[in-house]
């Protein structure tokens, strides 16, 4: 597909040269359409740029469907999917049958004794150890952020057809991914760590056409399995002694 052709084959207006800036230098050049001005679909170069962005920024796996909706230029649906995923995660983790702001407030709130500073009531969802000021600030700050996430953006997208493009929706999905990572136990008060995700190696193997690559993958997995068993045996021997 040509770079400046709408995926839906809309008849685009003629591009006109205008004053543009590229790499700090100004001149007259053609304006590149980010979205089709007729149907709103992402233009091919925008689609490629968004995919490159997600190659760098790894979304929480629960947002896979929202990411695919963005690629289809279904921006409102992608935003709504992100809100639903975050709310579902909050409800599942807290055990509360509430929605939106009420859910966030009851799930993340905690009580502190004003005299001793000790926590008298732990939150249903505890993001960290709640010992240091930084940990308490994170718990409270994220609670307020989530309340705004639902009361502000979610309510607008839920009750209206918002005419925003990929930029606003990308911001919402990135926020959703941040919240989901926190709910998965990856507090920013901890030292940097890899966020582990499950990998279906059987699916990878079935979609690996090169025979040498498949053989290499089998060897790697066998070695990893042997190493894991050896470590488990060592731990068992240590415990028994």
Secondary structure, 3 states (H helix, E strand, C coil): CCCCCCCCCCCCCCCCEEEEEECCEEEEEECCCCECCCCCCECHHHHHHHHHHHHHCCCCHHHHHHHHHHHCCCHHHHHHHHHHHHHHHHHHHHCCCCCHHHHHHHHHCCEECCCCCCEEECCCCCCCCCCCHHHHHHHHHHHHHHHHHHHHHHHHHHHCCCCCCHHHHHHHHHHHHHHHHHHCCCCCCCCCCCCCCCCCHHHHHHCCCCHHHHHHHHHHHHHHHHHHHHHHHHHHHHHHC
